Amino acid sequence: MGAVPPSAEPRPRPCRRGGELAAELQWVPDAQVDQHLALPARRVGFEDELADVFIYALRLADVTGVDITSAIRRKLAKNRARYPVERSRGNSEKYTQLPAAGGDDARE
């Protein structure tokens, strides 16, 4: 039997990969992450899942012709504009729900 053509190879699903990564820390409070990952087996499992997601994202960028460096820089610039430090530090609200500039409670 011949080799399987690349287009017919099974591909991992991004939701599954992201879900596996999220599951590693889903029920761990932020303050306990370091302690949770101090166990070598947990640390390796987390790193493996993180690597899977990163590999998948790089593969998608390659297949679709996305310049990942440019895309990341563009996204970071958008995030800086949407989430200015003085308005968003310590706040988990979406940028459309952040307090207006000037410190009052008005929403944008």
N, CA, C and O atoms as CSV, one atom per row, in Angstrom:
chain,resi,resn,atom,element,x,y,z
A,1,MET,N,N,0.850,-1.178,0.000
A,1,MET,CA,C,0.000,0.000,0.000
A,1,MET,C,C,0.889,1.232,0.000
A,1,MET,O,O,1.867,1.273,0.748
A,2,GLY,N,N,0.586,2.234,-0.810
A,2,GLY,CA,C,1.396,3.437,-0.963
A,2,GLY,C,C,1.221,4.402,0.192
A,2,GLY,O,O,0.376,4.216,1.067
A,3,ALA,N,N,2.042,5.433,0.169
A,3,ALA,CA,C,1.974,6.465,1.208
A,3,ALA,C,C,0.681,7.258,1.069
A,3,ALA,O,O,0.151,7.420,-0.030
A,4,VAL,N,N,0.196,7.734,2.170
A,4,VAL,CA,C,-1.013,8.558,2.178
A,4,VAL,C,C,-0.633,9.957,1.708
A,4,VAL,O,O,0.284,10.564,2.262
A,5,PRO,N,N,-1.331,10.482,0.683
A,5,PRO,CA,C,-1.017,11.846,0.235
A,5,PRO,C,C,-1.241,12.838,1.370
A,5,PRO,O,O,-2.143,12.651,2.187
A,6,PRO,N,N,-0.417,13.906,1.430
A,6,PRO,CA,C,-0.547,14.881,2.524
A,6,PRO,C,C,-1.954,15.431,2.707
A,6,PRO,O,O,-2.380,15.678,3.836
A,7,SER,N,N,-2.682,15.626,1.608
A,7,SER,CA,C,-4.023,16.190,1.727
A,7,SER,C,C,-4.996,15.230,2.398
A,7,SER,O,O,-6.042,15.657,2.887
A,8,ALA,N,N,-4.666,13.927,2.428
A,8,ALA,CA,C,-5.552,12.942,3.028
A,8,ALA,C,C,-5.153,12.614,4.465
A,8,ALA,O,O,-5.859,11.867,5.143
A,9,GLU,N,N,-4.037,13.158,4.935
A,9,GLU,CA,C,-3.615,12.884,6.310
A,9,GLU,C,C,-4.606,13.504,7.284
A,9,GLU,O,O,-5.091,14.615,7.068
A,10,PRO,N,N,-4.902,12.779,8.358
A,10,PRO,CA,C,-5.801,13.383,9.351
A,10,PRO,C,C,-5.138,14.595,9.987
A,10,PRO,O,O,-3.937,14.590,10.255
A,11,ARG,N,N,-5.921,15.618,10.221
A,11,ARG,CA,C,-5.414,16.841,10.838
A,11,ARG,C,C,-6.055,17.006,12.205
A,11,ARG,O,O,-7.252,16.766,12.364
A,12,PRO,N,N,-5.271,17.413,13.191
A,12,PRO,CA,C,-5.882,17.678,14.494
A,12,PRO,C,C,-6.802,18.883,14.388
A,12,PRO,O,O,-6.531,19.809,13.624
A,13,ARG,N,N,-7.844,18.877,15.120
A,13,ARG,CA,C,-8.784,19.999,15.101
A,13,ARG,C,C,-8.326,21.059,16.092
A,13,ARG,O,O,-7.948,20.734,17.218
A,14,PRO,N,N,-8.357,22.339,15.679
A,14,PRO,CA,C,-7.866,23.383,16.578
A,14,PRO,C,C,-8.648,23.464,17.879
A,14,PRO,O,O,-8.066,23.749,18.925
A,15,CYS,N,N,-9.947,23.221,17.838
A,15,CYS,CA,C,-10.739,23.289,19.068
A,15,CYS,C,C,-10.310,22.202,20.036
A,15,CYS,O,O,-10.240,22.428,21.244
A,16,ARG,N,N,-10.025,21.031,19.510
A,16,ARG,CA,C,-9.580,19.940,20.374
A,16,ARG,C,C,-8.244,20.281,21.004
A,16,ARG,O,O,-8.053,20.086,22.204
A,17,ARG,N,N,-7.315,20.790,20.202
A,17,ARG,CA,C,-5.994,21.159,20.716
A,17,ARG,C,C,-6.111,22.241,21.774
A,17,ARG,O,O,-5.499,22.138,22.837
A,18,GLY,N,N,-6.884,23.269,21.498
A,18,GLY,CA,C,-7.065,24.339,22.469
A,18,GLY,C,C,-7.770,23.848,23.723
A,18,GLY,O,O,-7.460,24.286,24.831
A,19,GLY,N,N,-8.712,22.944,23.546
A,19,GLY,CA,C,-9.429,22.383,24.684
A,19,GLY,C,C,-8.531,21.558,25.575
A,19,GLY,O,O,-8.638,21.615,26.800
A,20,GLU,N,N,-7.643,20.789,24.964
A,20,GLU,CA,C,-6.698,19.995,25.745
A,20,GLU,C,C,-5.759,20.897,26.532
A,20,GLU,O,O,-5.419,20.596,27.676
A,21,LEU,N,N,-5.339,22.002,25.922
A,21,LEU,CA,C,-4.473,22.950,26.625
A,21,LEU,C,C,-5.238,23.598,27.778
A,21,LEU,O,O,-4.723,23.685,28.893
A,22,ALA,N,N,-6.455,24.050,27.516
A,22,ALA,CA,C,-7.258,24.693,28.558
A,22,ALA,C,C,-7.533,23.732,29.707
A,22,ALA,O,O,-7.555,24.147,30.866
A,23,ALA,N,N,-7.743,22.453,29.401
A,23,ALA,CA,C,-8.039,21.469,30.435
A,23,ALA,C,C,-6.890,21.301,31.429
A,23,ALA,O,O,-7.109,20.931,32.583
A,24,GLU,N,N,-5.681,21.571,30.982
A,24,GLU,CA,C,-4.526,21.429,31.873
A,24,GLU,C,C,-4.622,22.356,33.085
A,24,GLU,O,O,-4.127,22.018,34.159
A,25,LEU,N,N,-5.249,23.514,32.925
A,25,LEU,CA,C,-5.310,24.497,34.009
A,25,LEU,C,C,-6.726,24.991,34.303
A,25,LEU,O,O,-6.908,25.948,35.054
A,26,GLN,N,N,-7.721,24.340,33.713
A,26,GLN,CA,C,-9.089,24.838,33.782
A,26,GLN,C,C,-9.579,25.108,35.199
A,26,GLN,O,O,-10.206,26.141,35.436
A,27,TRP,N,N,-9.320,24.234,36.124
A,27,TRP,CA,C,-9.868,24.378,37.477
A,27,TRP,C,C,-8.817,24.818,38.483
A,27,TRP,O,O,-9.032,24.716,39.690
A,28,VAL,N,N,-7.683,25.305,37.996
A,28,VAL,CA,C,-6.613,25.741,38.884
A,28,VAL,C,C,-6.680,27.266,39.021
A,28,VAL,O,O,-6.545,27.977,38.025
A,29,PRO,N,N,-6.884,27.776,40.234
A,29,PRO,CA,C,-6.883,29.238,40.419
A,29,PRO,C,C,-5.530,29.826,40.013
A,29,PRO,O,O,-4.492,29.187,40.184
A,30,ASP,N,N,-5.552,31.050,39.475
A,30,ASP,CA,C,-4.316,31.696,39.014
A,30,ASP,C,C,-3.214,31.663,40.059
A,30,ASP,O,O,-2.051,31.434,39.728
A,31,ALA,N,N,-3.565,31.886,41.299
A,31,ALA,CA,C,-2.567,31.941,42.364
A,31,ALA,C,C,-1.911,30.584,42.627
A,31,ALA,O,O,-0.884,30.515,43.303
A,32,GLN,N,N,-2.501,29.500,42.094
A,32,GLN,CA,C,-1.967,28.166,42.351
A,32,GLN,C,C,-1.323,27.517,41.128
A,32,GLN,O,O,-0.928,26.353,41.186
A,33,VAL,N,N,-1.213,28.248,40.032
A,33,VAL,CA,C,-0.664,27.670,38.802
A,33,VAL,C,C,0.768,27.198,38.995
A,33,VAL,O,O,1.105,26.079,38.608
A,34,ASP,N,N,1.614,28.028,39.585
A,34,ASP,CA,C,3.010,27.626,39.795
A,34,ASP,C,C,3.100,26.356,40.620
A,34,ASP,O,O,3.865,25.448,40.294
A,35,GLN,N,N,2.326,26.292,41.678
A,35,GLN,CA,C,2.329,25.106,42.541
A,35,GLN,C,C,1.835,23.887,41.764
A,35,GLN,O,O,2.415,22.806,41.861
A,36,HIS,N,N,0.767,24.065,40.998
A,36,HIS,CA,C,0.193,22.966,40.208
A,36,HIS,C,C,1.209,22.417,39.201
A,36,HIS,O,O,1.328,21.204,39.028
A,37,LEU,N,N,1.934,23.317,38.544
A,37,LEU,CA,C,2.898,22.888,37.525
A,37,LEU,C,C,4.254,22.502,38.101
A,37,LEU,O,O,5.166,22.156,37.350
A,38,ALA,N,N,4.402,22.558,39.427
A,38,ALA,CA,C,5.664,22.167,40.052
A,38,ALA,C,C,5.898,20.657,39.949
A,38,ALA,O,O,7.040,20.199,39.994
A,39,LEU,N,N,4.821,19.893,39.812
A,39,LEU,CA,C,4.983,18.450,39.630
A,39,LEU,C,C,5.477,18.203,38.210
A,39,LEU,O,O,4.841,18.640,37.251
A,40,PRO,N,N,6.604,17.507,38.062
A,40,PRO,CA,C,7.199,17.319,36.727
A,40,PRO,C,C,6.245,16.733,35.687
A,40,PRO,O,O,6.245,17.181,34.540
A,41,ALA,N,N,5.447,15.759,36.053
A,41,ALA,CA,C,4.542,15.148,35.062
A,41,ALA,C,C,3.501,16.152,34.576
A,41,ALA,O,O,3.166,16.177,33.391
A,42,ARG,N,N,2.988,16.982,35.488
A,42,ARG,CA,C,2.024,18.006,35.085
A,42,ARG,C,C,2.683,19.041,34.185
A,42,ARG,O,O,2.111,19.462,33.179
A,43,ARG,N,N,3.889,19.443,34.559
A,43,ARG,CA,C,4.615,20.444,33.769
A,43,ARG,C,C,4.837,19.946,32.355
A,43,ARG,O,O,4.606,20.678,31.393
A,44,VAL,N,N,5.283,18.712,32.223
A,44,VAL,CA,C,5.543,18.138,30.892
A,44,VAL,C,C,4.242,18.042,30.098
A,44,VAL,O,O,4.222,18.349,28.906
A,45,GLY,N,N,3.162,17.621,30.744
A,45,GLY,CA,C,1.873,17.532,30.055
A,45,GLY,C,C,1.412,18.882,29.549
A,45,GLY,O,O,0.946,19.007,28.416
A,46,PHE,N,N,1.543,19.895,30.395
A,46,PHE,CA,C,1.169,21.253,29.997
A,46,PHE,C,C,2.030,21.731,28.836
A,46,PHE,O,O,1.509,22.266,27.857
A,47,GLU,N,N,3.344,21.542,28.935
A,47,GLU,CA,C,4.246,21.973,27.864
A,47,GLU,C,C,3.943,21.247,26.560
A,47,GLU,O,O,4.005,21.847,25.487
A,48,ASP,N,N,3.614,19.952,26.645
A,48,ASP,CA,C,3.262,19.198,25.432
A,48,ASP,C,C,2.014,19.770,24.771
A,48,ASP,O,O,1.978,19.940,23.553
A,49,GLU,N,N,0.993,20.066,25.567
A,49,GLU,CA,C,-0.243,20.623,25.003
A,49,GLU,C,C,-0.012,22.012,24.426
A,49,GLU,O,O,-0.536,22.338,23.361
A,50,LEU,N,N,0.765,22.825,25.119
A,50,LEU,CA,C,1.096,24.159,24.613
A,50,LEU,C,C,1.852,24.053,23.287
A,50,LEU,O,O,1.578,24.802,22.349
A,51,ALA,N,N,2.786,23.134,23.217
A,51,ALA,CA,C,3.539,22.920,21.972
A,51,ALA,C,C,2.611,22.467,20.842
A,51,ALA,O,O,2.758,22.918,19.706
A,52,ASP,N,N,1.660,21.580,21.143
A,52,ASP,CA,C,0.711,21.128,20.114
A,52,ASP,C,C,-0.064,22.300,19.521
A,52,ASP,O,O,-0.223,22.392,18.304
A,53,VAL,N,N,-0.546,23.192,20.383
A,53,VAL,CA,C,-1.315,24.349,19.905
A,53,VAL,C,C,-0.427,25.255,19.053
A,53,VAL,O,O,-0.844,25.732,17.998
A,54,PHE,N,N,0.787,25.483,19.516
A,54,PHE,CA,C,1.709,26.352,18.787
A,54,PHE,C,C,2.084,25.749,17.429
A,54,PHE,O,O,2.119,26.455,16.421
A,55,ILE,N,N,2.363,24.451,17.408
A,55,ILE,CA,C,2.684,23.764,16.151
A,55,ILE,C,C,1.511,23.864,15.185
A,55,ILE,O,O,1.699,24.138,14.000
A,56,TYR,N,N,0.307,23.641,15.690
A,56,TYR,CA,C,-0.876,23.715,14.837
A,56,TYR,C,C,-1.040,25.124,14.264
A,56,TYR,O,O,-1.332,25.282,13.079
A,57,ALA,N,N,-0.854,26.140,15.098
A,57,ALA,CA,C,-0.991,27.518,14.629
A,57,ALA,C,C,0.078,27.845,13.580
A,57,ALA,O,O,-0.217,28.490,12.574
A,58,LEU,N,N,1.299,27.407,13.811
A,58,LEU,CA,C,2.357,27.646,12.820
A,58,LEU,C,C,2.061,26.930,11.510
A,58,LEU,O,O,2.305,27.471,10.432
A,59,ARG,N,N,1.536,25.719,11.604
A,59,ARG,CA,C,1.180,24.964,10.397
A,59,ARG,C,C,0.068,25.689,9.633
A,59,ARG,O,O,0.124,25.794,8.408
A,60,LEU,N,N,-0.935,26.184,10.351
A,60,LEU,CA,C,-2.009,26.939,9.694
A,60,LEU,C,C,-1.459,28.181,8.998
A,60,LEU,O,O,-1.853,28.493,7.874
A,61,ALA,N,N,-0.551,28.884,9.664
A,61,ALA,CA,C,0.051,30.073,9.061
A,61,ALA,C,C,0.796,29.701,7.797
A,61,ALA,O,O,0.709,30.408,6.793
A,62,ASP,N,N,1.528,28.599,7.833
A,62,ASP,CA,C,2.292,28.163,6.668
A,62,ASP,C,C,1.367,27.787,5.510
A,62,ASP,O,O,1.576,28.220,4.377
A,63,VAL,N,N,0.361,26.992,5.795
A,63,VAL,CA,C,-0.551,26.507,4.759
A,63,VAL,C,C,-1.342,27.652,4.136
A,63,VAL,O,O,-1.632,27.629,2.939
A,64,THR,N,N,-1.694,28.655,4.943
A,64,THR,CA,C,-2.524,29.754,4.444
A,64,THR,C,C,-1.710,30.958,3.976
A,64,THR,O,O,-2.280,31.944,3.509
A,65,GLY,N,N,-0.390,30.888,4.094
A,65,GLY,CA,C,0.456,31.983,3.631
A,65,GLY,C,C,0.453,33.203,4.537
A,65,GLY,O,O,0.770,34.306,4.093
A,66,VAL,N,N,0.098,33.017,5.799
A,66,VAL,CA,C,0.083,34.123,6.750
A,66,VAL,C,C,1.503,34.379,7.249
A,66,VAL,O,O,2.192,33.455,7.681
A,67,ASP,N,N,1.932,35.630,7.188
A,67,ASP,CA,C,3.205,36.024,7.790
A,67,ASP,C,C,2.928,36.187,9.276
A,67,ASP,O,O,2.439,37.228,9.715
A,68,ILE,N,N,3.244,35.153,10.046
A,68,ILE,CA,C,2.848,35.112,11.445
A,68,ILE,C,C,3.472,36.244,12.257
A,68,ILE,O,O,2.835,36.770,13.169
A,69,THR,N,N,4.694,36.621,11.941
A,69,THR,CA,C,5.336,37.725,12.668
A,69,THR,C,C,4.565,39.021,12.455
A,69,THR,O,O,4.303,39.747,13.414
A,70,SER,N,N,4.203,39.317,11.225
A,70,SER,CA,C,3.426,40.522,10.933
A,70,SER,C,C,2.048,40.462,11.573
A,70,SER,O,O,1.560,41.464,12.098
A,71,ALA,N,N,1.417,39.293,11.531
A,71,ALA,CA,C,0.082,39.145,12.122
A,71,ALA,C,C,0.131,39.374,13.628
A,71,ALA,O,O,-0.755,40.023,14.184
A,72,ILE,N,N,1.150,38.850,14.288
A,72,ILE,CA,C,1.277,39.034,15.738
A,72,ILE,C,C,1.541,40.499,16.066
A,72,ILE,O,O,0.939,41.043,16.992
A,73,ARG,N,N,2.420,41.134,15.328
A,73,ARG,CA,C,2.699,42.559,15.579
A,73,ARG,C,C,1.451,43.413,15.382
A,73,ARG,O,O,1.179,44.319,16.170
A,74,ARG,N,N,0.696,43.119,14.325
A,74,ARG,CA,C,-0.531,43.870,14.057
A,74,ARG,C,C,-1.539,43.673,15.187
A,74,ARG,O,O,-2.180,44.628,15.626
A,75,LYS,N,N,-1.679,42.432,15.657
A,75,LYS,CA,C,-2.624,42.140,16.728
A,75,LYS,C,C,-2.200,42.791,18.041
A,75,LYS,O,O,-3.043,43.304,18.777
A,76,LEU,N,N,-0.904,42.775,18.340
A,76,LEU,CA,C,-0.420,43.435,19.557
A,76,LEU,C,C,-0.683,44.939,19.510
A,76,LEU,O,O,-1.022,45.543,20.528
A,77,ALA,N,N,-0.529,45.542,18.338
A,77,ALA,CA,C,-0.814,46.972,18.189
A,77,ALA,C,C,-2.297,47.240,18.420
A,77,ALA,O,O,-2.648,48.213,19.087
A,78,LYS,N,N,-3.173,46.396,17.880
A,78,LYS,CA,C,-4.616,46.546,18.109
A,78,LYS,C,C,-4.934,46.434,19.590
A,78,LYS,O,O,-5.711,47.223,20.129
A,79,ASN,N,N,-4.326,45.444,20.248
A,79,ASN,CA,C,-4.587,45.251,21.670
A,79,ASN,C,C,-4.107,46.435,22.499
A,79,ASN,O,O,-4.770,46.829,23.459
A,80,ARG,N,N,-2.962,47.006,22.138
A,80,ARG,CA,C,-2.463,48.196,22.853
A,80,ARG,C,C,-3.458,49.346,22.729
A,80,ARG,O,O,-3.707,50.065,23.697
A,81,ALA,N,N,-4.022,49.514,21.545
A,81,ALA,CA,C,-4.981,50.599,21.331
A,81,ALA,C,C,-6.302,50.323,22.059
A,81,ALA,O,O,-6.907,51.240,22.614
A,82,ARG,N,N,-6.741,49.081,22.056
A,82,ARG,CA,C,-8.016,48.726,22.681
A,82,ARG,C,C,-7.932,48.673,24.202
A,82,ARG,O,O,-8.894,48.993,24.900
A,83,TYR,N,N,-6.789,48.272,24.698
A,83,TYR,CA,C,-6.629,48.064,26.135
A,83,TYR,C,C,-5.487,48.909,26.691
A,83,TYR,O,O,-4.464,48.359,27.100
A,84,PRO,N,N,-5.639,50.242,26.716
A,84,PRO,CA,C,-4.575,51.073,27.287
A,84,PRO,C,C,-4.372,50.705,28.759
A,84,PRO,O,O,-5.333,50.489,29.497
A,85,VAL,N,N,-3.136,50.640,29.157
A,85,VAL,CA,C,-2.790,50.198,30.511
A,85,VAL,C,C,-3.555,50.963,31.578
A,85,VAL,O,O,-4.073,50.365,32.521
A,86,GLU,N,N,-3.628,52.276,31.437
A,86,GLU,CA,C,-4.272,53.092,32.473
A,86,GLU,C,C,-5.758,52.783,32.635
A,86,GLU,O,O,-6.335,53.089,33.678
A,87,ARG,N,N,-6.384,52.189,31.634
A,87,ARG,CA,C,-7.817,51.870,31.718
A,87,ARG,C,C,-8.081,50.384,31.934
A,87,ARG,O,O,-9.150,50.014,32.420
A,88,SER,N,N,-7.130,49.530,31.583
A,88,SER,CA,C,-7.426,48.102,31.592
A,88,SER,C,C,-6.662,47.287,32.626
A,88,SER,O,O,-7.029,46.143,32.892
A,89,ARG,N,N,-5.617,47.841,33.210
A,89,ARG,CA,C,-4.861,47.063,34.204
A,89,ARG,C,C,-5.780,46.647,35.347
A,89,ARG,O,O,-6.490,47.467,35.930
A,90,GLY,N,N,-5.747,45.347,35.650
A,90,GLY,CA,C,-6.564,44.817,36.734
A,90,GLY,C,C,-8.035,44.682,36.399
A,90,GLY,O,O,-8.855,44.468,37.291
A,91,ASN,N,N,-8.381,44.804,35.128
A,91,ASN,CA,C,-9.771,44.769,34.704
A,91,ASN,C,C,-9.925,43.721,33.604
A,91,ASN,O,O,-9.196,43.760,32.613
A,92,SER,N,N,-10.844,42.803,33.759
A,92,SER,CA,C,-11.035,41.752,32.754
A,92,SER,C,C,-12.139,42.066,31.754
A,92,SER,O,O,-12.514,41.209,30.954
A,93,GLU,N,N,-12.659,43.282,31.794
A,93,GLU,CA,C,-13.730,43.671,30.871
A,93,GLU,C,C,-13.231,43.707,29.428
A,93,GLU,O,O,-12.055,43.962,29.166
A,94,LYS,N,N,-14.152,43.446,28.499
A,94,LYS,CA,C,-13.857,43.625,27.083
A,94,LYS,C,C,-13.616,45.108,26.829
A,94,LYS,O,O,-14.160,45.955,27.538
A,95,TYR,N,N,-12.813,45.424,25.832
A,95,TYR,CA,C,-12.438,46.820,25.580
A,95,TYR,C,C,-13.643,47.742,25.402
A,95,TYR,O,O,-13.567,48.927,25.727
A,96,THR,N,N,-14.748,47.212,24.892
A,96,THR,CA,C,-15.933,48.045,24.699
A,96,THR,C,C,-16.631,48.371,26.016
A,96,THR,O,O,-17.521,49.221,26.050
A,97,GLN,N,N,-16.240,47.710,27.089
A,97,GLN,CA,C,-16.863,47.908,28.396
A,97,GLN,C,C,-15.943,48.592,29.399
A,97,GLN,O,O,-16.324,48.769,30.556
A,98,LEU,N,N,-14.759,48.974,28.987
A,98,LEU,CA,C,-13.823,49.643,29.895
A,98,LEU,C,C,-14.320,51.044,30.236
A,98,LEU,O,O,-15.019,51.665,29.435
A,99,PRO,N,N,-13.968,51.543,31.413
A,99,PRO,CA,C,-14.336,52.919,31.767
A,99,PRO,C,C,-13.760,53.894,30.731
A,99,PRO,O,O,-12.686,53.656,30.179
A,100,ALA,N,N,-14.465,54.965,30.480
A,100,ALA,CA,C,-13.990,55.983,29.536
A,100,ALA,C,C,-12.728,56.626,30.060
A,100,ALA,O,O,-12.481,56.630,31.266
A,101,ALA,N,N,-11.931,57.168,29.164
A,101,ALA,CA,C,-10.726,57.885,29.558
A,101,ALA,C,C,-11.120,59.040,30.463
A,101,ALA,O,O,-12.180,59.639,30.280
A,102,GLY,N,N,-10.292,59.353,31.420
A,102,GLY,CA,C,-10.577,60.434,32.352
A,102,GLY,C,C,-11.049,59.942,33.693
A,102,GLY,O,O,-11.244,60.733,34.616
A,103,GLY,N,N,-11.242,58.610,33.816
A,103,GLY,CA,C,-11.535,58.033,35.116
A,103,GLY,C,C,-12.987,57.980,35.524
A,103,GLY,O,O,-13.293,57.424,36.579
A,104,ASP,N,N,-13.919,58.542,34.727
A,104,ASP,CA,C,-15.317,58.432,35.151
A,104,ASP,C,C,-15.852,57.049,34.770
A,104,ASP,O,O,-15.144,56.258,34.147
A,105,ASP,N,N,-17.076,56.766,35.136
A,105,ASP,CA,C,-17.631,55.445,34.894
A,105,ASP,C,C,-18.377,55.320,33.581
A,105,ASP,O,O,-18.991,54.286,33.319
A,106,ALA,N,N,-18.337,56.348,32.751
A,106,ALA,CA,C,-19.038,56.287,31.460
A,106,ALA,C,C,-18.395,55.229,30.578
A,106,ALA,O,O,-17.176,55.061,30.579
A,107,ARG,N,N,-19.208,54.532,29.841
A,107,ARG,CA,C,-18.731,53.502,28.912
A,107,ARG,C,C,-18.594,54.117,27.529
A,107,ARG,O,O,-19.268,55.088,27.183
A,108,GLU,N,N,-17.693,53.517,26.744
A,108,GLU,CA,C,-17.509,54.002,25.359
A,108,GLU,C,C,-18.677,53.573,24.520
A,108,GLU,O,O,-18.725,53.875,23.328
